[in-house]
Amino acid sequence: MSRKNIYPKGCSVKHCDTTSLHLIKEMCQKHYTRMHRNGTIKTERHMHGLTNTPEYRVWSAMVQRCTNHKNKWYSYYGGRGIKVYKPWLIFDNFISDMGKRPLHGTIDRIDNNGNYEPGNCSWVTQKAQSNNTRRNHVLSHMGRRMTIAQWANDLGLKYSTLYGRINKNWPLDKALRKEYYHGTKVV
Ligand SMILES: [Zn+2]
């Protein structure tokens, strides 16, 4: 009876001839380190073209502010528990899900308290972002003026829930009530 082979036979990277004993995640140490550091197994030389792309810069900044404690924005992202969807720690996965960036586009999260993950991220142009209702839109109700995010927080509603209601033009007195779910009063 053969013992289960706990180490992969070799590095899964095509054309890798390394036979390092330190195989992690089906990659040799060299490729794993590169993947971990740069989000790609491309060599520094090959990365040169890649790192100059806007997508790469956006991706890199996103990973940094969520994972690097020393990043100056960390407290607003990683420090608040905002994570990057694991497969997206690899640049190639990120770009295949997100596609190419539109001119002057930035990555935007639909739920500002949500993670960087598929379904919660889209490319938006800065102009669209600054005009975006959810950033600037102040809702006045019962003598209180707050942004959608503040209202959601105050009501204990999910931001995306409240945002969806506002987008669907629900009347404010209905939108700003926790007990309404999917348009049906449950309490
Ligand atoms: Zn390798």
Residues whose N, C-alpha, C, O or C-beta is under 5 A from the ligand:
A	BS01	ZN	C11 V13 C16 T18 C28 H31
